Amino acid sequence: MAAEPSDLNPYAPPSTVSDTPLIDAAPSQTPWLRRLIVVQAIVIVVSLAVEAYEHETIVGSGPIFSLVGLIIAIFAFRNRDHASMIFGSSAIVFASLIVFLINYNSWGPPQGDRPITILSFIYAAFALPYSAWFVSTRSKAAENHSSIH
C-alpha cells in the first residue's frame, strides 16, 4: 500500500509498514489434536458397529465418545481452533441428546434401538467426512501457511 506523493505528510514521524500481521488468525492444528480427531473417528466407527450389533453397548461407548470429544474441545480451545472445538463439543452434545431422549421417552433397549441407531448413523454421516477434512485438508493448509511465514 504505497501512498501517493500528494498523500504524504512531510511533518509526520517516520513509520514502517510490516508485511506480517500483528495477530495470526490462522489456527495452528497441533499433531496431538489431529491424532485425537483420528481417535474420535475410530471411536465413531467402532461405536456404530458395536451399537448396531448390540444396542446396550452405548452405556460404555457413549462415555468414551464424550470423553474424547471433551479432550478435543479442550485442546482446540487452547489452540484457538474454533472449528475443531465445535467438532469435539458436538460429541458431548450428541451423547447428551441420546441420554435425554432415552430418559424423556422412557425408552428401554427394545424401544430405543432403532431411533438411536438411526440418529447415530446420521451423526456419523456428518462427523466422519468432517473429521477426514480436519485431518487432511486443514493440516495441509496449516503446513502451507507455516511455510509461507
Buried (B, 14 or more C-beta within 10 A) or exposed (E): EEEEEEEEEEEEEEEEEEEEEEEEEBBEBBEEBBEBBBBBBEBBEBBBEBBBEEBEBBEEBBEBBBBBBBBBBEBBBEBEBEBBBBBBBBBBEBBEEBEEBBEEEEBEEEEBBEBBBEBBEEBBEEBBEBBEBBBEEBBEEBEEEEEEE
